[in-house]
Amino acid sequence: MRILATYNIKGGVGKTAAAVNLAFVAAEQGWRTLIWDLDPQGAASFYFRIRPKIKGGSSALIRRKRSLDEVVKGTDFQSLDLIPADFSYRNMDLELNDTKKPVKQLLRLMKPFSEEYDLLILDCAPSISLVSENVFHAADALLIPMIPTTLSLRTYEQLIKHMGKAGLNGLQRLPFFSMVDRRKRLHREFVRNLPRHYSEILGTDIPYASQVELMGLRREPVGAFAHASVPAEAYRRLWDEVKTRL
């Protein structure tokens, strides 16, 4: 099982949209896929029409009163399951801090899935926290959406520095441009020039598109209701590129 985390310190950059759409594409291609909505806001759960609620909350999971197997929900799509969010995840740091080896607890919870799924996608909250440290230790790669702006680049550089200080340079980073509006000169310049300085940036970018915004109304991935659209095709290309790196 490969573990891919969609992550960024900054919010509002298309992180959940990437998690949901890549999970859909992977499942469509036959990968047994599980997505864990780790964001207390529960956007991924919302997109898949699943109530963001876990009996006993994060405490029950961390303290082993409930296993992750018990809370997995099926989606409307074949080979694609979801572990829903819960508002109690906002306190997960506190629960993790009370355990032995607190940065490895989520990996311990996920290990039983290794024979059941080919791909586990972690949709993470935008923060640096004990939860994110767990994600860094569990994931094979971080998929990092970046809007092509100065602030987004600054946030990415902060992440690189943090990973270096934490001894996580071996964790693969897969940054890509998200919400790209090619009518804007700044966006075009960033997309053209930044890969010269950061060779790890993926070649596929996700356009700013109305179909992605419609996910909130349709409550399903773009590929499910607009299969031939530009963003749906972009997510398929992005997944093909991610597969070669994993």
N, C-alpha and C positions, 0 to 999 in steps of 0.2 A: 504493500500500500504506500502510495506517495502522498505526502502531506504538503499542501500548498496554502499559504496564508495570504489573504489580501489585506494589506496593511499600509497605513500612512499615519504619521503623527498628526497631520492636518486632516480635518473633516471636509466634507463637501467636494471631494475630488473624483467621485465615481467608483469608490471602493466596493460598495455593495452591489452596484450594477455589474461590475466585473465578476464578482463572486457568483452571482446568480446566473449570469449569462454563460460564463465558462462552465459552471456545473451543468447547465442545460446542454451545452454543446458536447461536453465529455460523455454525458449519459446517452445522448443521441447517437454517439459513435460506439456505444456498447460498453463504456467504462462503468463499472458499478461504483456509483458516486454518492458520497455523503457530504452534506454541507452543515457545518455547525455555526449557528448564528450566535456569536459571542458578544454582540453589541446589545446593551440593555435597551436601546431604542427599538430593536426588533424589526428592522426594515426588511431583511431577507425573509424572515418568517412571514411578514405581511405580503411580500410579493408572491409567496407560495401558498397564500390563503390558509396559513396555519397559525393558530392562536399562540402568541408569545407567552407561554406559561408552563412552568415545570413544578409539579407538586413537591413542596419542600425546598424549592429554589436551589441556588448554588450551594448552600450549606449541605443539603442532602447528597449532592454529588461529591463534593470534596470530602465529606466525612464518611463516604461509602454507605450511606443509608439507602441510596438508590444508585443503580448502575446506569451508564449511558445507554445500554441496550434497552432499558425500560422506557426511555423517553424519546426514542427515535420515532419519527412520524413519516409515513409515506407521502409523497407529493402526487400531483396529477400526472406525473411523467414517469415512464418506465425507467428502471435502474437509477432513480434519483430519490434519495431520502434526505430528511432534514432533522437536526436536533434544534428545537426552537430556542429562541431567546427567552429570558425571564428578567423582569425588572430588578430582581435581586442580584443580577450579575454586577450591578454597580458597586456591590459590597464584596465581590469575589476576592479582591486583594486582601481583605481582612481575613477571610476564610483560609486563603493560601498561606498567609503569614503565620498561622497557628499550626502549620504542619511541618514535619521533617522534610528536608529537601524541597522547599517551597517552589523552586523554579522548575521542578520536574513533575509536578502533580498532574498537569493536564495530559502530558505524554503517557503517564501511567494509566489514566482513565481511557485513553484512546487505543492503547495496545490491543485490547481484545477484538478490535475491528479489523486487524491486519489481514485476516483470512476472509472477511466478509465483503470488503470493498477494495477497489483498485485505487480510488482517489478520495481523499478527505480534504475538503476546502474549509479553512477557518476564516470566517468573516469577522474581522477584529474591530473593536472600538478604536477611535482615533486618540491614542494616548501613549505615553511611556509609563508603564505600571508593572506591577508584579505579574499581572495577567499577560501583558505583552512579553515579559521576560520568559514566561512559560511557553508562549508561542514561538519565540526565537529558538528555544531549546528543542521544541518538538518538530518544527517545520523543516522540510527539505529545501524550501525556497520561499522567499518573500516576493509576492507580486505587488508592485508598488505603483499605483496610478499617480501621475503628476500632471496637473494642469500646466501648460507651457507659459508660466509667469515667473517673475523674480521670487515672489514669496514661496511658491511651490518648490523652486530649486533650492532656496535657503533651507526649507524644511528637510529636503532630501539630504543636503549636506550635514545637517544636524544629526540625522539618522546614521549616516556613515560614521561620523565622529563617535556617536554613542556606541555603535557596534564595535568600533575599534577599541574603545576603552573597556568594553565588557568582554573582550576576547572572542568576538563573534565574527571575525573576518572570514571564517570558513563557511558561514551561512550565505547561500547564494542569493543575490539580489537581482530581481527581474523588474526594473522600472520600465514604465511605458507611458506615453502621452495619452491623456484622457481629456474628453470634453474639448477637443480641438476645433477652433473656429478659424478656418483658413481665410476668412475675410479680414481677419486681424493681422496686421503686419507683425506684431510682437509674437503671436502664435507661430506664424510661418518661420520667423527667424529662429525661435527656440527649437522648433522641430528640425530645422535644417542644420543648425550649428552645434547644439548641445551634445549630440552623439560623438562629436569629434573629441570632446573632453571626457565623456563617460561612455566608454565602449560597451558597457553592459546594457545600455538602453535598447529595448527591443525595437525592431523595425516597424511594427504595426502600431498605429495610433487609432484611437476611438474618436470619431467625430462628435461634435456637439450636434444632437439631432432630436427632433420632436418625438421620434419613435422611442427613444430611451426615456424621455419624460413621460410618455404614455404608459410605461410599465406600472406607474402608480395607480392609474385608472383601470388598466386591464388586469393588474395583479398576476402577471406572468412574464417570463422572459421575452425579450424582443423576438427571438427566433420562433416563438410559439404563435405569435400573431402577425408578425411581419417578416416572414422567413427570407424573402428575397430583398429586404431593405439593405441600405448601405451599412448601418450599424450592425445588423445581424451578420452580414458577411465579414465585417471587421472583427467581430468577436470570434468567428470561426478561424480567421487567419491568426488572431492572437493566440488561440488555443493551440493551433498547429505549431506556432513558434515556441510556446511554453513547453509543449511535449518534447521538443528536441533538446530542451535544456534540463528537463527533469531526469 
